[in-house]
C-alpha cells in the first residue's frame, strides 16, 4: 500500500472549492485549456469541480500561477490551515 493510500485512510483530506480558482480565468477557458494552463490532466479539472481541491494541491496550483492561495480562497484558506 502506498503512503498516499495510508494517509487517505487515516486522515480526512481537507478540500477547498474549485470555483474560486476557476473564476480567476473569467470563463475564458474551457476545461482542456485550463488543464493545459495549470499543467494538469483534463480529468483532474472535472474531479476538482465535483469534489473540491485538496488543500496541498490548492497551494501548489496557486504558486504555479503566481499568487498566494489566500488571494484565491480568501478566509477559507486561513480557516482550512
Secondary structure, 3 states (H helix, E strand, C coil): CCHHHHHHHHCCCCEECCHHHHHCCCCCCCHHHHHHHHCCCHHHHHHHHHHCEEHHHHHHHHHHCCCCHHHHHCHHHHHHC
